[in-house]
C-alpha cells in the first residue's frame, strides 16, 4: 500500500489509482498510476509504504484489549523506480 505524508499538516493519505488526492493544507498530493505499482507524489509529499502482508497478519491477530499488534511501515527512498515526484508548480501546469 502506498501513502504519502505531508510534513506541513502531518496528514497521511492513501494513494489510489487515477484519483489525485491532497492533504488538508494542500501542500502535498499524490496518486497511483493505472498499473497500481507506480505512483506520483506532488509538492512536499513524502512517500510511505505499508508491508501489506504484515498489516494483514496484524489485523488478523488484533486483540480485543491491550496493546495493538505492530506491522511494518517504511519511508520510501527519494529515488525509487516506482515513484515519480513532481514539484507543486509543475503539477499545476499539467
C-alpha positions as CSV (number, residue, x, y, z in Angstrom):
1,X,0.0,0.0,0.0
2,X,1.4,3.4,-1.0
3,X,0.7,6.5,1.1
4,X,2.1,10.0,1.3
5,X,2.9,12.1,4.4
6,X,2.6,15.9,4.4
7,X,5.3,17.5,6.6
8,X,3.3,20.7,6.9
9,X,-0.1,19.4,8.2
10,X,1.1,15.8,9.1
11,X,-1.7,14.2,7.1
12,X,-1.2,10.6,5.9
13,X,-3.2,9.9,2.7
14,X,-3.5,6.6,0.8
15,X,-2.7,6.9,-2.9
16,X,-5.3,5.3,-5.2
17,X,-5.3,4.7,-8.9
18,X,-6.1,7.8,-11.1
19,X,-7.5,9.9,-8.2
20,X,-5.4,12.9,-7.3
21,X,-5.7,13.3,-3.6
22,X,-4.3,16.1,-1.5
23,X,-3.6,16.6,2.2
24,X,-5.6,19.0,4.4
25,X,-3.3,22.0,3.9
26,X,-2.9,21.4,0.1
27,X,0.9,21.4,0.2
28,X,1.2,17.7,-0.7
29,X,-0.6,15.4,-3.2
30,X,-0.4,12.1,-5.0
31,X,-2.0,9.3,-6.9
32,X,-1.2,5.8,-8.2
33,X,-0.9,5.0,-11.8
34,X,-3.3,2.6,-13.6
35,X,-1.0,-0.3,-13.0
36,X,-1.3,0.1,-9.2
37,X,2.5,-0.3,-8.8
38,X,3.8,3.2,-9.9
39,X,2.8,6.4,-8.1
40,X,3.2,10.1,-8.5
41,X,3.8,12.4,-5.5
42,X,3.4,16.2,-5.7
43,X,4.7,19.1,-3.7
44,X,6.0,18.4,-0.3
45,X,4.7,14.8,-0.2
46,X,6.9,12.1,1.4
47,X,6.2,8.6,0.1
48,X,5.4,5.9,2.7
49,X,4.7,2.2,2.3
50,X,3.0,-0.4,4.4
51,X,4.1,-4.0,4.2
52,X,0.7,-5.5,3.1
53,X,1.5,-9.0,4.5
54,X,2.5,-7.8,7.9
55,X,-0.6,-5.5,8.0
56,X,-2.8,-8.4,7.2
57,X,-1.3,-10.5,10.0
58,X,-1.6,-7.7,12.5
59,X,-5.3,-7.2,11.5
60,X,-5.9,-11.0,11.8
61,X,-4.3,-11.0,15.3
62,X,-5.8,-7.8,16.5
63,X,-6.5,-8.1,20.3
64,X,-9.8,-7.1,21.9
65,X,-7.9,-5.1,24.6
66,X,-4.4,-4.2,25.5
67,X,-1.6,-3.2,23.2
68,X,-2.3,-3.4,19.5
69,X,-0.3,-5.5,17.0
70,X,2.6,-3.9,15.2
71,X,3.2,-4.1,11.5
72,X,5.9,-2.9,9.1
73,X,5.8,0.5,7.6
74,X,8.6,2.3,5.8
75,X,9.6,5.6,4.2
76,X,10.2,5.1,0.5
77,X,13.6,6.5,-0.7
78,X,13.7,9.8,-2.5
79,X,14.8,8.0,-5.6
80,X,12.7,5.0,-6.3
81,X,11.8,3.5,-9.7
82,X,8.1,3.2,-8.8
83,X,7.6,6.8,-7.6
84,X,7.8,10.0,-9.6
85,X,7.9,13.2,-7.7
86,X,6.7,16.5,-9.2
87,X,7.1,19.9,-7.7
88,X,3.7,21.5,-6.8
89,X,4.1,24.2,-9.5
90,X,4.8,21.6,-12.2
91,X,1.5,19.7,-11.4
92,X,-0.5,22.9,-11.7
93,X,0.7,23.4,-15.3
94,X,-0.5,19.9,-16.4
